[in-house]
Amino acid sequence: MDLDQASAGSARRTGGTVVAERTVTYDGAPGRDITIRVERGGQTAMSFARALLKGRTLVQVNAVMMGDDPEPPPDYPKILASLDLT
């Protein structure tokens, strides 16, 4: 498993398009912050995800909001900061 596969797989599974992606490191683990736009049935949703690779384990956090606002929900940074990878 690698982080590029995680990003592409998330978009493929949702039928969406990656609109933003950046490399991150969290608690020593390499990761990606990924924003995916999904359009289905005349509606749009934005998926905000952080994928982290801790050893052989992929840890992923997602938040999905209806609409096309490219900014994650206000509490999303708090959720990400609460992750404990130990």
Backbone bond lengths (Angstrom), bond angles and torsions (degrees), N, CA, C in turn:
res aa  C-N    CA-C-N  psi(-1)  N-CA   C-N-CA  omega(-1)  CA-C   N-CA-C  phi
1 M - - - 1.466 - - 1.521 108.12 -
2 D 1.308 115.75 131.53 1.460 118.33 171.64 1.522 108.90 -129.90
3 L 1.313 116.03 166.49 1.455 120.83 -173.43 1.522 113.01 -70.47
4 D 1.319 117.56 -29.36 1.467 119.71 175.71 1.523 110.14 -64.77
5 Q 1.332 116.23 -40.61 1.464 120.26 177.66 1.524 110.98 -65.31
6 A 1.331 117.31 -37.66 1.463 121.24 179.80 1.518 110.19 -63.09
7 S 1.319 116.61 -43.78 1.460 121.47 -179.71 1.529 110.99 -64.17
8 A 1.301 116.58 -51.13 1.467 121.05 -179.45 1.524 110.69 -63.95
9 G 1.323 116.98 -39.05 1.462 121.28 179.89 1.516 112.34 -64.93
10 S 1.316 117.27 -39.76 1.465 120.97 178.32 1.519 110.55 -61.99
11 A 1.305 116.51 -45.29 1.473 120.31 179.32 1.525 110.50 -64.94
12 R 1.308 116.94 -42.97 1.465 121.06 -178.43 1.537 111.01 -64.47
13 R 1.334 117.17 -43.92 1.469 120.38 -178.36 1.526 112.41 -65.56
14 T 1.326 117.37 -32.53 1.468 120.30 -179.26 1.521 112.13 -88.91
15 G 1.326 117.08 -11.11 1.457 120.50 -174.59 1.513 111.58 72.52
16 G 1.332 115.77 22.28 1.455 121.03 -176.46 1.509 113.26 -104.26
17 T 1.327 113.92 -174.47 1.457 122.72 -179.17 1.518 109.17 -124.95
18 V 1.329 116.74 131.20 1.466 120.54 175.27 1.526 107.68 -69.64
19 V 1.335 116.56 121.43 1.462 120.67 -179.78 1.526 111.61 -107.83
20 A 1.324 117.30 -15.51 1.467 121.31 176.08 1.521 108.60 -157.18
21 E 1.318 114.82 143.97 1.460 120.47 178.50 1.522 108.39 -155.18
22 R 1.323 115.72 136.17 1.462 118.48 175.38 1.515 109.21 -143.76
23 T 1.310 114.78 150.65 1.454 122.30 178.83 1.524 108.69 -81.25
24 V 1.342 115.85 135.76 1.454 121.57 178.07 1.525 109.18 -134.01
25 T 1.309 115.11 163.22 1.460 122.23 169.25 1.521 106.22 -128.70
26 Y 1.328 116.76 130.42 1.461 120.93 -179.54 1.516 108.21 -133.37
27 D 1.312 115.99 122.63 1.467 121.15 178.78 1.534 111.21 51.83
28 G 1.334 115.74 38.27 1.453 121.79 178.60 1.517 114.91 82.85
29 A 1.328 117.54 -4.49 1.470 120.88 -178.13 1.528 110.13 -98.66
30 P 1.332 116.80 133.10 1.469 119.02 175.90 1.519 109.80 -69.96
31 G 1.332 115.15 149.57 1.457 117.63 -178.80 1.510 113.23 -159.61
32 R 1.319 113.88 -178.86 1.459 122.45 176.73 1.523 108.57 -136.51
33 D 1.319 116.36 138.92 1.450 122.75 165.52 1.523 105.89 -99.87
34 I 1.323 115.91 125.87 1.454 121.32 -171.86 1.529 109.23 -128.48
35 T 1.325 116.30 134.06 1.463 121.47 172.99 1.526 107.39 -117.53
36 I 1.332 115.05 126.28 1.456 121.42 -177.49 1.523 109.14 -122.54
37 R 1.309 115.92 131.67 1.470 122.12 176.28 1.523 107.67 -99.63
38 V 1.338 115.73 127.51 1.462 121.49 -178.92 1.523 108.37 -121.12
39 E 1.323 116.20 128.21 1.458 121.71 175.67 1.519 108.00 -119.19
40 R 1.334 114.76 125.74 1.459 119.19 -178.31 1.523 109.06 -154.31
41 G 1.307 116.40 132.87 1.461 120.85 176.40 1.517 113.55 58.72
42 G 1.327 117.04 33.10 1.456 120.63 -179.94 1.513 114.71 79.26
43 Q 1.332 116.97 4.92 1.462 120.80 178.97 1.525 109.86 -116.55
44 T 1.338 114.36 153.76 1.460 120.81 178.95 1.525 109.10 -119.35
45 A 1.314 115.89 140.61 1.462 122.01 174.57 1.516 108.34 -135.82
46 M 1.321 115.48 151.03 1.462 121.74 175.57 1.520 108.13 -114.03
47 S 1.313 116.10 130.94 1.459 122.67 177.14 1.525 108.00 -109.38
48 F 1.319 115.29 126.27 1.464 122.01 178.28 1.523 106.83 -112.13
49 A 1.318 116.94 122.98 1.460 120.44 -174.90 1.521 110.65 -134.71
50 R 1.313 114.68 146.87 1.459 121.54 167.36 1.519 106.34 -121.20
51 A 1.318 116.00 124.89 1.461 122.45 176.90 1.522 107.64 -113.39
52 L 1.328 116.02 128.02 1.465 121.83 -179.08 1.521 108.67 -125.25
53 L 1.316 116.10 141.54 1.458 121.41 178.55 1.518 108.26 -110.48
54 K 1.331 116.04 106.87 1.464 122.80 179.61 1.516 106.95 -109.80
55 G 1.340 115.68 100.09 1.464 119.24 -174.34 1.518 108.73 65.30
56 R 1.323 116.36 -122.90 1.470 121.10 178.29 1.520 112.30 -100.26
57 T 1.329 116.89 10.95 1.463 121.39 -177.29 1.520 110.70 -106.62
58 L 1.326 116.07 129.10 1.455 121.76 174.28 1.521 107.81 -94.92
59 V 1.329 116.13 122.13 1.460 122.69 176.86 1.520 106.72 -109.38
60 Q 1.343 116.55 128.70 1.452 119.26 -177.71 1.520 110.00 -134.51
61 V 1.336 115.48 135.39 1.461 123.05 176.05 1.520 107.02 -119.41
62 N 1.337 116.62 134.14 1.463 121.21 -178.84 1.519 110.87 -130.26
63 A 1.299 114.88 144.69 1.462 122.21 168.51 1.519 106.30 -133.40
64 V 1.321 116.31 133.95 1.465 120.93 -178.42 1.524 108.39 -122.77
65 M 1.329 114.81 131.84 1.464 120.76 177.93 1.519 109.25 -126.47
66 M 1.307 115.67 138.82 1.457 120.19 174.36 1.518 108.71 -72.05
67 G 1.333 116.75 147.96 1.446 122.02 -178.25 1.510 110.66 102.42
68 D 1.323 116.18 -178.09 1.462 119.45 -175.96 1.529 112.77 -118.36
69 D 1.328 116.74 26.28 1.461 120.91 176.81 1.532 108.64 -68.64
70 P 1.331 118.15 121.27 1.460 120.34 -177.48 1.532 114.30 -76.94
71 E 1.335 117.38 -0.07 1.462 120.88 179.03 1.528 109.91 -97.37
72 P 1.339 117.60 136.49 1.469 119.87 178.95 1.526 111.07 -67.55
73 P 1.333 116.46 165.63 1.458 120.15 178.62 1.531 110.86 -59.04
74 P 1.336 117.63 153.05 1.462 120.59 -175.87 1.534 114.85 -56.85
75 D 1.325 118.30 -33.91 1.469 120.87 -178.38 1.529 113.68 -85.33
76 Y 1.306 117.65 -3.97 1.464 121.16 -176.44 1.537 112.76 -58.02
77 P 1.340 120.13 -44.53 1.469 118.95 177.71 1.532 112.99 -60.22
78 K 1.328 117.87 -35.08 1.468 120.83 177.53 1.522 110.76 -66.04
79 I 1.317 115.57 -40.05 1.466 119.75 178.98 1.526 109.99 -62.91
80 L 1.338 116.65 -45.91 1.464 120.32 179.56 1.516 111.49 -62.55
81 A 1.316 117.20 -41.14 1.469 121.36 -178.72 1.522 112.21 -68.48
82 S 1.325 117.50 -18.96 1.471 120.15 -178.31 1.521 113.15 -84.79
83 L 1.323 118.09 -6.77 1.464 120.66 -178.98 1.518 111.25 -62.93
84 D 1.317 116.14 136.12 1.466 122.45 176.24 1.522 107.01 -123.82
85 L 1.308 116.96 108.76 1.473 121.60 -175.43 1.526 113.34 -92.35
86 T 1.323 117.87 9.29 1.468 119.13 -178.60 1.502 111.93 -79.24
